[in-house]
């Protein structure tokens, strides 16, 4: 019976940091999407493979499939375009596949490039007895269900829990009908097709997943994926960089700190928005790369940076680390001032910094101190920040 694979590649991947969508970033010398497509195009049980991409990504997609062996591209169908949500994208792909009327369809995330042939085989075997099946792996951590005040409501038995992956496999007609039913009901935010199938009343089976079938979600996932593809011989060197920034107070009613607008009775005198925390963190990353400072990359003499948001400076520096195959381990910043107080805004700043750099929240530290009324910060004449960044870069032989 005919089987088609539908690769969902329309997402923006914002948790992986700034830059091109994660499915088009290179790992092991190839775009992630090319690695994912190749796994399904090479499997003898897959007759056709279709990618669903964002309409703006046509050039990135063409460059990705150019990395595929010529003998495989003949089994690759013309793309379908994604929608506003993952669910919309899958439905668009299914409607495109309707012309070929496959008996079964495998739905797989483009950001999972390590789908082994054995895993795809287990998915295909599940179609013999089930109308819907998803791969799952046993949960090793204890899981807590919490309430609105973060209080523990219950602790489910982890023996009955599974972390679900893709590829997920379905009878094609049944899944298409379920998607159409959900769309007609105005339900558009199912995060996986197994959940949508459950809602539609299909019987969903869980087969054995693969712990190595990881999803590339955060920027820190890419160096590990690189290591897996290049083998254990690849080594990394740790680099530490520091940064410092200062701005004088001037007229205004707010300051920008850590990417957050903080109300204050003064503003700062600066060419950009004067965010001393983001400027110091940017310099720390550039220092760890031995790649100049913020003025080198964003010269104050250039009018395009007048009043510019410092968000783009930190995102740019983090992208430079990723472009060199590196990993940001930790960012640490200290604000030096008498006022404003950091406390009410600390967590929002940490979250914003993590988003800009493509990190988890626990990889960002933010502190504040006064200078005991000493110096220009003690006299409330200005504000300053110092920062440190720890990164890892692939070790290059001399």
C-alpha positions in Angstrom: 0.0 0.0 0.0 1.3 3.4 -0.9 2.9 5.6 1.8 3.7 9.3 1.6 5.9 11.3 4.0 4.9 14.9 4.8 7.7 17.0 6.3 6.6 20.1 8.2 9.1 22.8 7.5 7.1 26.0 7.6 7.9 27.2 11.1 10.1 30.2 12.1 11.9 28.5 15.0 12.2 31.6 17.2 13.5 29.7 20.2 16.6 28.8 18.2 17.6 32.5 18.1 17.9 35.1 15.4 18.9 34.3 11.8 17.4 32.0 9.2 14.8 29.4 10.3 16.5 26.5 12.0 15.5 23.9 9.4 17.8 25.7 6.9 20.8 26.1 9.2 23.8 23.9 8.4 24.7 20.8 10.4 27.5 18.5 9.2 27.8 20.6 6.0 24.2 20.3 5.0 21.0 22.1 5.8 18.9 20.4 8.5 16.0 20.1 6.1 18.2 18.3 3.6 19.2 15.7 6.2 15.6 15.2 7.2 14.3 14.8 3.7 17.1 12.4 2.8 16.2 10.0 5.7 12.7 9.6 4.2 13.7 9.7 0.5 16.1 6.8 1.1 13.6 4.6 2.9 12.2 1.9 0.6 8.8 2.0 2.3 8.2 5.6 1.4 6.8 6.2 -2.1 6.6 10.0 -2.1 7.9 12.8 0.1 6.4 16.3 0.3 7.8 19.3 2.2 5.5 22.0 3.5 7.4 25.3 3.6 6.8 29.0 4.4 6.0 31.0 1.2 9.0 33.3 1.9 11.5 30.4 2.0 11.5 29.3 -1.6 15.2 30.3 -2.2 16.2 28.6 1.1 14.4 25.5 0.1 16.0 25.3 -3.3 19.4 25.6 -1.7 18.5 22.8 0.7 17.4 20.3 -2.0 20.5 21.2 -4.0 22.4 19.3 -1.3 20.5 16.1 -2.0 21.8 13.4 -4.2 20.3 13.6 -7.7 19.0 10.0 -7.5 16.7 11.0 -4.6 15.1 14.2 -5.8 12.9 12.3 -8.3 10.8 11.0 -5.4 10.3 14.6 -4.0 7.0 16.2 -4.8 6.6 20.0 -5.4 6.2 21.9 -2.1 3.0 22.9 -0.4 2.9 26.2 1.5 2.3 26.4 5.2 -0.3 28.3 7.1 -0.5 30.4 10.3 -0.2 27.4 12.6 1.5 24.0 12.4 -2.0 22.4 12.1 -2.8 24.7 9.1 0.5 23.7 7.5 -0.2 19.9 7.9 -3.7 20.3 6.5 -2.4 22.2 3.5 0.1 19.4 2.9 -2.6 16.7 3.2 -4.8 18.5 0.7 -1.9 18.6 -1.7 -1.3 14.9 -1.3 -4.9 14.1 -2.0 -4.1 14.1 -5.7 -1.9 11.0 -5.1 -4.3 9.4 -2.6 -1.7 7.5 -0.5 -3.1 4.8 1.8 -0.9 6.1 4.7 0.9 9.2 5.6 3.8 9.9 7.9 4.0 13.4 9.5 7.5 14.5 10.5 9.0 17.7 11.8 11.8 19.1 9.6 13.8 19.9 12.8 14.3 16.2 13.6 17.1 15.2 11.2 18.0 12.0 13.0 15.0 9.8 12.1 16.7 6.4 11.7 15.5 3.9 9.2 14.6 1.5 12.0 12.3 4.2 13.5 10.6 4.8 10.2 10.2 1.1 9.8 8.5 0.8 13.1 6.1 3.5 12.1 5.2 1.6 8.9 4.7 -1.6 10.8 2.2 0.1 13.1 0.0 0.8 10.1 -0.8 -2.9 9.8 -2.9 -2.8 13.0 -3.6 0.9 13.8 -5.3 3.8 12.1 -3.0 6.2 14.0 0.3 5.6 15.7 3.0 7.9 17.3 6.5 7.1 18.6 7.1 7.6 22.3 9.9 7.2 24.7 9.6 6.5 28.5 9.8 9.5 30.8 12.7 9.2 33.2 12.0 12.4 35.3 9.2 12.7 37.8 6.4 14.8 36.3 4.3 17.2 38.4 0.9 18.7 37.5 0.7 22.2 38.9 -2.1 24.7 39.5 -2.5 28.4 38.9 -0.3 29.3 41.8 2.4 26.8 40.8 1.2 24.5 43.5 1.5 20.7 42.9 -1.9 19.3 42.0 -0.8 15.7 41.3 2.1 13.4 40.5 1.2 11.0 37.7 2.8 7.6 37.6 5.7 8.0 35.1 5.4 4.4 34.1 2.3 5.3 32.1 3.8 8.4 30.6 5.5 8.8 27.2 7.3 11.7 25.5 5.9 11.7 22.0 8.0 12.3 18.8 7.6 12.2 15.1 7.2 10.6 12.6 3.6 10.0 13.4 1.7 7.7 11.0 -2.0 7.7 10.0 -4.5 6.3 7.6 -4.4 9.1 5.1 -8.2 9.5 4.6 -8.8 9.4 8.3 -6.3 12.1 9.1 -7.4 14.4 6.4 -11.0 14.0 7.6 -9.9 14.8 11.1 -8.1 17.9 10.0 -11.0 19.2 8.0 -13.3 18.5 11.0 -11.1 20.5 13.3 -10.8 23.4 10.8 -14.6 23.5 10.4 -14.9 23.7 14.2 -12.5 26.6 14.4 -9.9 24.5 16.3 -6.4 25.4 14.8 -3.8 25.0 17.6 -3.3 21.2 18.1 0.5 20.9 18.5 0.8 17.5 17.0 -1.3 15.3 14.8 -1.7 12.5 17.4 -3.6 14.9 19.7 -5.8 16.0 16.8 -6.5 12.4 15.9 -7.4 11.7 19.6 -9.8 14.6 19.5 -11.4 13.3 16.3 -12.0 9.9 18.0 -9.3 7.9 16.3 -7.6 5.1 18.2 -3.9 6.2 18.6 -1.2 3.6 19.4 2.2 4.4 20.8 5.2 2.5 19.4 8.8 2.6 20.5 10.5 5.9 19.7 14.2 6.7 19.6 16.0 8.8 22.2 18.5 9.9 19.5 15.6 11.3 17.4 16.0 14.7 19.0 14.3 17.9 17.9 16.6 20.9 17.3 14.8 23.6 19.3 17.4 25.9 20.9 20.6 27.3 19.6 22.5 25.1 22.0 21.1 22.0 20.2 23.1 22.6 17.0 26.7 22.1 18.3 25.6 18.7 19.8 24.0 17.8 16.4 27.3 18.8 14.7 29.2 16.6 17.1 27.0 13.6 16.3 27.4 14.0 12.6 31.2 14.6 12.7 31.9 11.9 15.3 33.5 11.9 18.7 36.8 13.3 17.3 35.4 16.8 17.2 36.5 18.8 20.2 35.6 22.3 21.5 37.5 25.0 23.3 36.0 27.2 26.0 36.3 30.9 25.6 35.5 33.7 28.1 34.7 37.3 27.0 33.9 40.4 29.1 32.1 43.6 28.3 31.5 47.0 29.8 29.3 49.9 28.9 28.3 53.3 30.4 26.0 56.1 29.5 25.4 59.4 31.1 21.9 60.4 32.2 20.0 63.0 30.2 16.5 64.2 29.6 13.8 61.6 29.3 11.3 59.5 31.2 12.6 56.0 30.7 15.7 53.9 30.1 16.2 50.7 28.2 17.7 47.8 30.2 18.0 44.2 29.2 15.6 44.8 26.3 12.9 46.2 28.6 11.6 49.7 28.8 12.0 50.8 32.4 10.2 54.0 33.6 12.6 56.6 35.1 12.8 60.3 35.7 15.9 60.5 33.4 16.9 59.1 30.0 20.3 58.4 28.7 22.6 60.2 26.2 23.4 57.6 23.6 23.6 57.1 19.8 21.3 54.0 19.9 18.8 53.3 22.7 21.6 53.2 25.3 20.8 49.8 26.7 23.9 49.3 28.8 23.1 45.7 29.7 22.6 44.5 26.1 25.7 46.5 25.0 27.9 44.9 27.6 26.6 41.4 26.8 27.2 42.1 23.1 30.8 43.1 23.8 31.3 40.0 26.0 30.2 37.7 23.1 32.4 39.6 20.6 35.3 39.4 23.0 34.9 35.7 23.4 35.0 35.5 19.6 38.0 37.8 19.4 36.0 39.8 16.9 36.3 43.4 17.9 33.7 45.3 19.9 30.2 46.7 19.4 31.6 49.9 17.8 33.4 47.8 15.2 30.3 46.2 14.0 27.8 49.0 14.7 29.9 52.2 14.4 28.2 55.3 16.0 29.3 57.3 13.0 26.8 55.4 10.9 23.4 57.2 11.0 21.4 53.9 10.5 22.1 53.0 14.2 20.8 56.3 15.6 18.1 55.4 18.1 18.4 51.8 17.1 17.1 49.0 19.4 20.0 47.2 21.1 18.0 43.9 20.7 19.6 43.5 17.2 23.1 44.0 18.6 22.9 41.1 21.0 21.0 38.9 18.5 23.7 39.6 15.9 26.6 38.6 18.3 24.8 35.4 19.3 24.3 34.6 15.6 28.1 35.1 15.0 28.8 32.4 17.6 26.3 30.0 15.9 27.7 30.7 12.5 31.1 29.6 13.7 29.6 26.3 15.0 29.8 27.6 18.6 27.7 27.2 21.6 26.8 29.9 24.2 27.0 28.3 27.6 26.2 31.3 29.9 25.6 35.0 29.9 26.1 37.0 33.1 25.5 40.8 33.6 25.7 43.2 36.5 24.0 46.6 36.4 25.7 49.4 38.3 23.5 52.3 39.4 21.7 53.9 42.3 18.4 54.0 40.4 16.3 52.6 38.8 15.9 49.4 40.7 16.4 46.2 38.8 14.2 43.9 41.0 10.8 44.5 39.5 12.1 43.9 36.0 14.8 41.3 36.5 12.8 38.3 35.3 11.4 40.0 32.2 14.9 41.1 31.3 16.3 37.6 31.7 13.5 36.2 29.5 14.2 38.8 26.8 17.9 38.2 26.9 17.4 34.5 26.6 15.0 35.0 23.6 17.5 37.3 21.8 20.5 34.9 22.3 18.5 31.7 21.7 19.2 30.4 25.2 17.3 28.8 28.1 16.4 31.0 31.0 18.8 29.2 33.3 21.7 30.2 31.0 21.1 33.9 31.8 22.2 35.6 35.0 21.4 39.2 35.9 22.4 41.2 39.0 22.6 44.8 40.2 24.6 46.7 42.7 25.2 50.3 43.8 28.6 51.8 44.2 27.9 53.1 47.7 27.4 56.7 46.5 30.9 56.7 45.0 31.8 57.8 41.5 29.6 58.9 38.7 27.0 56.1 39.2 27.0 56.9 43.0 26.3 60.6 42.1 23.5 59.4 39.8 25.2 61.0 36.8 25.0 57.9 34.7 24.5 54.1 34.5 26.9 51.3 33.7 26.9 47.5 33.2 29.6 44.8 33.1 29.1 41.4 31.6 30.7 38.0 30.9 30.0 35.4 28.3 31.1 31.8 28.2 31.1 30.1 24.8 32.5 27.0 23.2 34.0 27.0 19.7 35.1 24.1 17.5 38.8 23.5 18.1 40.8 24.3 14.9 44.1 22.4 14.3 47.1 24.7 14.0 
